[in-house]
Each structure stands twice: as C-alpha cells, then as structure tokens.
Amino acid sequence: MNENHRAWLWNKLGETCTANLKKHGFDAHLVENAEAARSLVLGLVSGYESFGFGGSDTTARLRLAEALSGAGKTVYDHNLPDLENDRRLKARQMQLRCDCFLCSANAVAATGEIVNVDGVGNRTSAMAFGPKKVIVVAGMNKVTADLDSALDRIRRVAAPMRARSLGVDTPCASTGLCNDCSSPMRICNITTILHRRPLMTDVSVVLVNEELGY
C-alpha cells in the first residue's frame, strides 16, 4: 500500500473518529506522528504530580514515563524490569489513585467507543474511575469502523499479538488464533467499553496517524 494513500485514509478515518469521540464527551485529538503525540501529551499533563501507566507498548515507545520521572514526577509503572511481586502489585494499586493515568486502547471505534480487554484489571479500572485525568494514546491501526469490528479486532489481532509479546503460555500466543481459552495465563478476563465519558473522569484521547502498539 502506498504510504501516502494510507496516511490520507487514516487521517479521514481519524477525523471521523475524533468528531464522534467529542460527541461522546471525550477530549479527542488527532496528530500526525508519535513525536507530536508525545509533545501534546506532556502538555496536557503538565499540572499533575503523580502518574500511573497501564501495560502499553504505545506509551513505552513515546518514552512518557521516562520524561515524567526525569521531571521529578511520581510514576507508578508495574512494567519496570526486576520489580518484586509486592512492588509490582503496589504499583498497580497506586495507578487507581494517581493524579493522571496513561494508557493505550486495544481498539477505538470510529463511532466513538473505546474498547479494552484486560487480564488483571488495573488498566480498565483506572480508565473508568479513580485518577483525575486519563489519557489514552492509540495509533490509527487500532481504529475500526464500529463497535462490532473493534471487538473483533481485539480477538483477531490485539490479544494474540499482546500475548505473544508478553511471552505468556496461552493458545493464541502459539497459534495466533483466539479459541476463548481457559488458560491460567489468559489475558482476556475483563472487557470494558467506554460508550461515553465516565461522569467523574476527564478522559483525553490522542489518535496518532501512525502504526503504534498491538
């Protein structure tokens, strides 16, 4: 596919998606690339002191945790290497009480819904209630036409790829196909759909006209 044509198509889809997200009460933005996303996000969070990070390849690639930690902010990130289990659990718990929570989404419907599937639930919980501010960053590869296709994307694309990246022992991590498993390491235990902005949570969505994350 011609990259210019894809960028044009994703931009048009992104414009539709951001318009519908705004109709649903979200603060929605569409930016050209990852660097623009990083700059925008750091501007949006400048007034906060403590930050939580859900397990996200997207926010990791934007180096947001490093930037905030370097600025003297308190960061709760359970993805840091060599964390002991009790500290990892504590980080997840503090993500529910921080000033600002940053994460990605498994899928965003162009009709204005944000869809996520979690194994533990710290991300899906923090996105709905707890932090004063939530920022969701998602590449346009995660935007689908509607809610049904968003849920389908998670089963077909996001979950198998994420399971593979985490190195968990699930069928989809081996076959690439979801079979609604009962594996002890299953990562698809909780599904949340933000149909509208939660009543007590300020949610910003930053769509990036690039491929980011799973």
C-alpha positions, 0 to 999 in steps of 0.5 A: 500500500502506498504510504501516502494513500494510507496516511490520507485514509487514516487521517479521514478515518481519524477525523471521523473518529475524533468528531464522534469521540467529542460527541461522546464527551471525550477530549479527542485529538488527532496528530500526525506522528508519535513525536507530536503525540508525545509533545501534546501529551506532556502538555496536557499533563503538565499540572499533575504530580503523580502518574500511573501507566497501564501495560502499553507498548504505545506509551513505552515507545513515546518514552512518557514515563521516562520524561515524567520521572526525569521531571521529578514526577511520581510514576507508578509503572508495574512494567519496570524490569526486576520489580518484586511481586509486592512492588509490582502489585503496589504499583498497580494499586497506586495507578487507581489513585494517581493524579493522571493515568496513561494508557493505550486502547486495544481498539477505538471505534470510529463511532466513538467507543473505546474498547479494552480487554484486560487480564488483571484489571488495573488498566480498565479500572483506572480508565473508568474511575479513580485518577483525575485525568486519563489519557489514552494514546492509540495509533490509527491501526487500532481504529475500526469502523464500529463497535462490532469490528473493534471487538473483533479486532481485539480477538483477531489481532490485539490479544494474540499479538499482546500475548505473544509479546508478553511471552505468556503460555496461552493458545493464541500466543502459539497459534495466533488464533483466539479459541476463548481459552481457559488458560491460567495465563489468559489475558482476556478476563475483563472487557470494558467499553467506554460508550461515553465519558465516565461522569467523574473522569476527564478522559483525553484521547490522542489518535496518532496517524501512525502504526503504534502498539498491538 
